């Protein structure tokens, strides 16, 4: 394989990677924890936090904070999983790229 063909292949792979990354960035991921639901973009920007206020009482604020933490972390893990599934094929030889 000549160098020009290799460069063309590398450019195509880079374009495919960026398309996959953009697709993930525009997706919405949801994390749930009992009374709390969190929505997050693929960029890990939180776009929505929903709390089932009918069930929560004032003395349960600490528990609610823990549930928000769990829901945010779950959504974040979903972003990581989707990123690995879509971009892992490109980054197998380049750990830590995304």
Backbone as CSV, one residue per row, in Angstrom:
resi,resn,N_x,N_y,N_z,CA_x,CA_y,CA_z,C_x,C_y,C_z
1,UNK,0.856,-1.188,0.000,0.000,0.000,0.000,0.891,1.237,0.000
2,UNK,0.620,2.161,-0.864,1.442,3.365,-0.928,0.982,4.392,0.107
3,UNK,1.819,5.369,0.329,1.569,6.369,1.364,0.326,7.199,1.055
4,UNK,0.072,7.479,-0.206,-1.098,8.273,-0.580,-2.397,7.524,-0.238
5,UNK,-2.430,6.227,-0.486,-3.604,5.415,-0.154,-3.795,5.344,1.354
6,UNK,-2.689,5.246,2.082,-2.766,5.212,3.546,-3.308,6.527,4.089
7,UNK,-2.870,7.637,3.518,-3.345,8.947,3.961,-4.836,9.104,3.677
8,UNK,-5.262,8.643,2.527,-6.672,8.719,2.165,-7.513,7.878,3.129
9,UNK,-7.014,6.693,3.461,-7.718,5.819,4.399,-7.776,6.459,5.792
10,UNK,-6.680,7.080,6.217,-6.643,7.744,7.525,-7.623,8.913,7.563
11,UNK,-7.723,9.668,6.480,-8.656,10.795,6.418,-10.098,10.309,6.489
12,UNK,-10.394,9.201,5.806,-11.737,8.645,5.851,-12.063,8.178,7.268
13,UNK,-11.099,7.524,7.921,-11.318,7.051,9.288,-11.549,8.239,10.231
14,UNK,-10.784,9.301,10.046,-10.956,10.492,10.881,-12.345,11.094,10.674
15,UNK,-12.784,11.160,9.427,-14.113,11.696,9.125,-15.197,10.820,9.749
16,UNK,-15.052,9.500,9.647,-16.015,8.570,10.241,-16.059,8.713,11.765
17,UNK,-14.884,8.877,12.372,-14.812,9.060,13.829,-15.535,10.328,14.251
18,UNK,-15.302,11.413,13.531,-15.922,12.681,13.883,-17.435,12.619,13.678
19,UNK,-17.879,11.934,12.642,-19.320,11.771,12.427,-19.943,10.991,13.579
20,UNK,-19.272,9.918,14.014,-19.772,9.122,15.137,-19.795,9.950,16.414
21,UNK,-18.743,10.722,16.648,-18.666,11.563,17.847,-19.772,12.614,17.828
22,UNK,-20.018,13.228,16.690,-21.092,14.222,16.583,-22.455,13.581,16.831
23,UNK,-22.626,12.368,16.324,-23.881,11.654,16.542,-24.100,11.413,18.037
24,UNK,-23.069,10.977,18.729,-23.170,10.740,20.181,-23.446,12.057,20.909
25,UNK,-22.728,13.110,20.542,-22.900,14.406,21.203,-24.334,14.905,21.121
26,UNK,-25.041,14.568,20.049,-26.408,15.036,19.849,-27.465,14.097,20.411
27,UNK,-27.046,12.969,20.947,-27.996,12.032,21.548,-28.330,12.473,22.972
28,UNK,-29.459,11.991,23.485,-29.847,12.247,24.874,-29.846,10.923,25.623
29,UNK,-29.240,10.923,26.805,-29.154,9.739,27.640,-29.905,10.013,28.934
30,UNK,-30.549,8.989,29.455,-31.368,9.149,30.647,-30.862,8.229,31.752
31,UNK,-30.747,8.798,32.942,-30.395,8.024,34.126,-31.521,8.148,35.136
32,UNK,-31.868,7.027,35.779,-32.965,7.040,36.753,-32.501,6.458,38.078
33,UNK,-33.068,7.012,39.134,-32.822,6.504,40.475,-34.061,6.794,41.302
34,UNK,-34.908,5.822,41.452,-36.150,5.929,42.218,-36.958,7.169,41.857
35,UNK,-36.793,8.247,42.606,-37.604,9.448,42.452,-37.012,10.483,41.512
36,UNK,-35.819,10.194,40.957,-35.086,11.192,40.179,-34.791,10.658,38.776
37,UNK,-34.988,11.516,37.784,-34.603,11.209,36.412,-33.719,12.343,35.911
38,UNK,-32.601,11.998,35.283,-31.667,12.985,34.747,-31.494,12.719,33.261
39,UNK,-31.544,13.781,32.455,-31.251,13.679,31.040,-29.946,14.409,30.772
40,UNK,-29.108,13.794,29.933,-27.786,14.316,29.662,-27.481,14.169,28.175
41,UNK,-26.833,15.171,27.600,-26.374,15.075,26.217,-25.156,14.161,26.162
42,UNK,-24.783,13.768,24.955,-23.584,12.966,24.774,-22.315,13.688,25.174
43,UNK,-22.401,14.989,25.311,-21.270,15.804,25.769,-21.169,15.805,27.295
44,UNK,-22.088,15.095,27.934,-22.235,14.998,29.393,-22.765,16.281,30.024
45,UNK,-23.417,17.107,29.227,-24.092,18.294,29.738,-25.487,17.882,30.188
46,UNK,-25.811,18.142,31.440,-27.116,17.794,31.981,-28.137,18.786,31.440
47,UNK,-29.196,18.251,30.834,-30.206,19.106,30.233,-31.510,19.133,31.019
48,UNK,-31.718,18.125,31.872,-32.969,18.084,32.619,-32.807,17.215,33.865
49,UNK,-33.383,17.680,34.966,-33.474,16.907,36.197,-34.937,16.919,36.610
50,UNK,-35.517,15.726,36.754,-36.917,15.619,37.170,-36.983,14.902,38.514
51,UNK,-37.782,15.448,39.423,-37.955,14.872,40.757,-39.436,14.603,40.974
52,UNK,-39.737,13.400,41.409,-41.119,13.043,41.722,-41.444,13.656,43.087
53,UNK,-41.886,14.914,43.083,-42.106,15.689,44.300,-43.259,15.177,45.151
54,UNK,-44.157,14.408,44.565,-45.296,13.898,45.328,-44.870,12.908,46.411
55,UNK,-43.743,12.282,46.211,-43.315,11.224,47.123,-42.281,11.720,48.134
56,UNK,-41.621,12.825,47.857,-40.520,13.296,48.703,-41.023,14.179,49.844
57,UNK,-40.389,14.035,50.983,-40.684,14.869,52.148,-39.446,15.666,52.507
58,UNK,-39.622,16.736,53.260,-38.507,17.629,53.587,-37.360,16.917,54.294
59,UNK,-37.654,15.945,55.116,-36.591,15.262,55.843,-35.851,14.238,54.976
60,UNK,-36.219,14.136,53.715,-35.583,13.177,52.814,-34.655,13.855,51.804
61,UNK,-34.253,15.091,52.077,-33.413,15.854,51.159,-32.081,15.148,50.916
62,UNK,-31.449,14.628,51.959,-30.164,13.950,51.797,-30.311,12.730,50.893
63,UNK,-31.389,11.986,51.081,-31.642,10.828,50.235,-31.847,11.283,48.782
64,UNK,-32.563,12.381,48.585,-32.805,12.922,47.253,-31.483,13.314,46.585
65,UNK,-30.609,13.953,47.337,-29.301,14.327,46.798,-28.536,13.089,46.328
66,UNK,-28.599,12.017,47.116,-27.944,10.764,46.728,-28.557,10.187,45.461
67,UNK,-29.881,10.275,45.337,-30.554,9.754,44.141,-30.166,10.541,42.901
68,UNK,-30.020,11.857,43.042,-29.587,12.679,41.912,-28.181,12.261,41.493
69,UNK,-27.324,12.055,42.465,-25.963,11.621,42.180,-25.958,10.294,41.418
70,UNK,-26.764,9.338,41.854,-26.851,8.037,41.190,-27.369,8.194,39.759
71,UNK,-28.414,8.999,39.579,-29.006,9.182,38.253,-28.028,9.858,37.298
72,UNK,-27.292,10.863,37.775,-26.305,11.551,36.936,-25.200,10.576,36.533
73,UNK,-24.726,9.805,37.486,-23.663,8.853,37.182,-24.130,7.774,36.213
74,UNK,-25.372,7.341,36.318,-25.911,6.339,35.397,-25.966,6.895,33.978
75,UNK,-26.452,8.126,33.841,-26.514,8.745,32.518,-25.108,8.912,31.940
76,UNK,-24.158,9.286,32.780,-22.778,9.458,32.346,-22.190,8.132,31.856
77,UNK,-22.492,7.056,32.552,-22.010,5.733,32.131,-22.606,5.330,30.792
78,UNK,-23.852,5.719,30.542,-24.484,5.415,29.255,-23.790,6.172,28.124
79,UNK,-23.385,7.419,28.388,-22.642,8.184,27.389,-21.322,7.473,27.094
80,UNK,-20.617,7.056,28.154,-19.341,6.363,27.980,-19.513,5.066,27.199
81,UNK,-20.572,4.324,27.497,-20.822,3.057,26.808,-21.092,3.292,25.329
82,UNK,-21.931,4.271,25.020,-22.253,4.583,23.628,-21.004,5.049,22.882
83,UNK,-20.189,5.857,23.542,-18.946,6.333,22.941,-18.025,5.162,22.643
84,UNK,-17.893,4.249,23.589,-17.037,3.072,23.391,-17.564,2.199,22.252
85,UNK,-18.886,2.015,22.193,-19.465,1.179,21.140,-19.253,1.793,19.759
86,UNK,-19.411,3.101,19.662,-19.311,3.749,18.346,-17.881,4.097,17.952
87,UNK,-17.063,4.433,18.920,-15.710,4.889,18.594,-14.631,3.879,18.957
88,UNK,-14.994,2.839,19.694,-14.012,1.843,20.117,-13.286,1.202,18.957
89,UNK,-13.980,0.997,17.857,-13.356,0.381,16.691,-12.248,1.259,16.122
90,UNK,-12.330,2.558,16.348,-11.296,3.464,15.858,-10.155,3.635,16.856
91,UNK,-10.466,3.493,18.133,-9.479,3.835,19.163,-8.832,2.631,19.810
92,UNK,-9.009,1.440,19.276,-8.448,0.229,19.881,-6.935,0.348,20.065
93,UNK,-6.280,0.962,19.132,-4.825,1.096,19.210,-4.405,2.449,19.766
94,UNK,-5.394,3.273,20.137,-5.092,4.614,20.632,-5.853,4.877,21.927
95,UNK,-5.504,4.218,23.046,-6.273,4.403,24.285,-6.243,5.848,24.766
96,UNK,-7.370,6.255,25.360,-7.470,7.590,25.922,-7.780,8.680,24.911
97,UNK,-8.102,8.295,23.669,-8.386,9.301,22.655,-9.671,10.048,22.931
98,UNK,-10.715,9.337,23.439,-11.995,9.982,23.770,-12.344,9.722,25.199
